[in-house]
Amino acid sequence: MLSGFKAFIMKGNVVDLAVAVVMGAAFGAVVTSFVSNILMPIISLLVGQPNFDNFLVFGPVKIGVFLTVLVNFILVAAAIYFVVVMPMNHMIERRNRRLAIKEQTEEEPIDPQIALLTEIRDALKAPRP
């Protein structure tokens, strides 16, 4: 039983996943801090409030709280895209140009039935000896 567990833990994908989760949590803290300490104060200067919590409150229904969470999500997504994804894609593109690596286009897999029907059609069209 323990040898099976050891084999499971030592697989590369389990270790990679564990590292990704830890790095994701640490990076999440960085992005959350960026949004709450830099972007939200800028928005509060423009809008006048740091959040929308008191906006559209109908008894227990608080639409403003949902709007605050939605705006935070959009800001986090934008921060990740503009601070991480775009620069990373640019770096990869520059590296590929420098190394003369062409982008590989992935061909769609051909359905075996369609391939078989195509072969049959071509065989029927071929002249018979």
Backbone torsions as a table, in degrees:
resi	resn	phi	psi	omega
1	MET	NA	-43.7	-179.4
2	LEU	-70.0	-32.2	179.2
3	SER	-67.8	-36.7	176.4
4	GLY	-64.7	-40.8	177.3
5	PHE	-64.5	-41.9	179.1
6	LYS	-62.2	-42.4	178.9
7	ALA	-63.5	-38.8	179.0
8	PHE	-65.2	-45.4	-178.3
9	ILE	-67.8	-35.0	-175.7
10	MET	-81.5	-4.3	176.4
11	LYS	-63.3	142.1	-178.2
12	GLY	-61.1	-38.3	-176.5
13	ASN	-70.2	-28.9	177.5
14	VAL	-70.1	-43.8	178.9
15	VAL	-65.7	-43.0	177.8
16	ASP	-60.7	-40.9	179.1
17	LEU	-64.9	-41.8	179.0
18	ALA	-63.0	-42.7	177.9
19	VAL	-63.9	-41.5	179.6
20	ALA	-62.9	-39.6	179.6
21	VAL	-65.8	-44.4	179.8
22	VAL	-64.5	-45.7	179.2
23	MET	-64.8	-38.4	177.8
24	GLY	-63.2	-40.9	178.3
25	ALA	-65.4	-43.2	179.7
26	ALA	-66.5	-42.0	179.4
27	PHE	-69.3	-32.7	176.2
28	GLY	-60.4	-38.3	177.4
29	ALA	-65.0	-38.3	178.6
30	VAL	-65.0	-46.6	-178.9
31	VAL	-65.8	-42.4	178.4
32	THR	-61.4	-42.0	177.6
33	SER	-64.0	-41.4	178.4
34	PHE	-60.2	-45.3	-178.5
35	VAL	-68.5	-47.5	-174.5
36	SER	-76.3	-28.7	-176.0
37	ASN	-102.0	-15.0	-179.4
38	ILE	-119.4	-55.8	-175.0
39	LEU	-72.0	-45.6	-178.6
40	MET	-63.7	-40.0	174.7
41	PRO	-62.2	-34.9	176.5
42	ILE	-65.4	-42.0	177.9
43	ILE	-65.2	-39.1	179.9
44	SER	-66.2	-29.4	174.3
45	LEU	-67.4	-37.1	-179.8
46	LEU	-76.7	-42.7	-175.0
47	VAL	-90.9	-31.6	-178.8
48	GLY	105.2	-12.4	179.2
49	GLN	-135.0	147.5	178.3
50	PRO	-77.0	-13.7	177.8
51	ASN	-155.8	175.9	-178.0
52	PHE	-109.1	23.9	-172.9
53	ASP	-59.9	-33.1	-177.6
54	ASN	-95.6	10.6	-178.6
55	PHE	-92.7	130.1	178.6
56	LEU	53.6	64.9	175.9
57	VAL	-103.3	121.4	178.7
58	PHE	-122.2	81.8	-177.1
59	GLY	66.8	-122.4	-179.6
60	PRO	-79.2	-10.1	-179.5
61	VAL	-87.3	117.4	-177.4
62	LYS	-119.6	90.2	-179.0
63	ILE	-69.3	-32.3	-179.7
64	GLY	-62.2	-36.7	178.0
65	VAL	-63.8	-41.3	176.8
66	PHE	-62.8	-42.0	178.1
67	LEU	-61.7	-39.5	177.5
68	THR	-61.3	-45.1	179.4
69	VAL	-65.3	-39.8	179.1
70	LEU	-64.1	-44.2	178.0
71	VAL	-64.1	-41.2	177.2
72	ASN	-60.8	-41.8	178.6
73	PHE	-62.3	-45.1	180.0
74	ILE	-63.6	-39.3	178.5
75	LEU	-67.3	-40.0	177.6
76	VAL	-64.1	-45.1	179.3
77	ALA	-61.9	-42.3	178.9
78	ALA	-65.6	-41.7	179.8
79	ALA	-62.8	-44.1	179.2
80	ILE	-64.4	-42.5	-177.9
81	TYR	-65.8	-49.9	-173.9
82	PHE	-78.8	-25.5	-177.3
83	VAL	-96.3	-27.4	-176.0
84	VAL	-115.1	-56.3	-170.4
85	VAL	-67.1	-50.4	-178.7
86	MET	-61.3	-50.1	178.1
87	PRO	-61.5	-37.3	179.3
88	MET	-65.6	-43.7	177.4
89	ASN	-62.5	-39.1	178.4
90	HIS	-64.6	-43.3	178.4
91	MET	-63.6	-41.8	179.1
92	ILE	-64.6	-41.8	178.6
93	GLU	-63.0	-44.4	177.9
94	ARG	-62.4	-42.7	178.4
95	ARG	-62.8	-43.4	-179.9
96	ASN	-64.7	-38.3	177.0
97	ARG	-66.2	-41.7	-179.3
98	ARG	-64.9	-38.3	-179.0
99	LEU	-91.6	2.8	-179.2
100	ALA	57.3	42.5	176.5
101	ILE	-95.9	123.9	178.9
102	LYS	-90.2	146.2	179.6
103	GLU	-68.2	130.5	-179.2
104	GLN	-85.7	128.5	176.3
105	THR	-96.1	132.0	-177.5
106	GLU	-88.4	122.3	178.8
107	GLU	-80.0	144.6	178.1
108	GLU	-69.9	138.6	178.8
109	PRO	-65.6	141.2	-179.3
110	ILE	-88.4	132.3	177.9
111	ASP	-64.7	127.9	-178.1
112	PRO	-57.8	-33.6	179.6
113	GLN	-67.5	-40.3	179.1
114	ILE	-66.7	-41.0	178.3
115	ALA	-61.5	-42.7	179.2
116	LEU	-65.1	-44.2	178.6
117	LEU	-63.3	-36.4	177.5
118	THR	-64.9	-42.6	177.8
119	GLU	-62.5	-41.9	179.3
120	ILE	-64.1	-43.8	178.7
121	ARG	-60.2	-46.6	-179.4
122	ASP	-63.7	-37.5	179.1
123	ALA	-67.3	-37.1	179.1
124	LEU	-70.7	-32.1	-179.7
125	LYS	-78.7	-23.1	-176.6
126	ALA	-66.9	142.1	179.3
127	PRO	-67.1	142.3	-178.5
128	ARG	-91.5	140.9	179.8
129	PRO	-76.5	NA	NA
